[in-house]
Amino acid sequence: MWNRSELFILVLVFIVFIRAVEIVLSKINEKKLKLAGAIDVAPLEYEVFKYFHFFWIIFLIGEFNNRGMPLPMNYFFPFCVLLVIAEGLRFASMRGLGQFWTLRLLSVPNPTKQKRGPYRYIAHPSYTAEIFEFILVPLLFQLSYTLFIFTFLNFFIIANRIRLENKIWNVTKSQ
């Protein structure tokens, strides 16, 4: 049977691996899009987004080391399955946007609204996955401070990103 630290490290490595994949894919797509004329319209917002996620991971580690305890196994593994499903949604949204998926908010020439993958059903599937991730990971280890503080703050960050994305879309669409 796994001990609490092993379970935490396993989940943490999973999350960090996903972040690394996101960063690499985003950099590849950014480069292509900028060569095609895309403009980063919110570089400061990206920095906030990046550091917010970094501090979320730091807080997860800190709170776990001070008071974290996995949920009882009859809850832990079903919640892990939900986390994997949420991350699957994230990767499906990345695939659905293809080369247009980035972590930065870019304005691209001649945009077309994406209706592939989960975008056929959900306006912002990647943010939906992130919301679930920010709830499930702390919940798995009963990290209530991280759960409430970062889920609350994440609401404002995602709302701002959606507002900026809609603004970019409307401005670019009208040109």
Secondary structure, 3 states (H helix, E strand, C coil): CCCHHHHHHHHHHHHHHHHHHHHHHHHHHHHHHHHCCCEECCHHHHHHHHHHHHHHHHHHHHHHHHHCCCCCHHHHHHHHHHHHHHHHHHHHHHHHHHHHCCCCCEECCCCCCCCCHHHHCCCCHHHHHHHHHHHHHHHHCCCHHHHHHHHHHHHHHHHHHHHHHHHHHHHHHHC
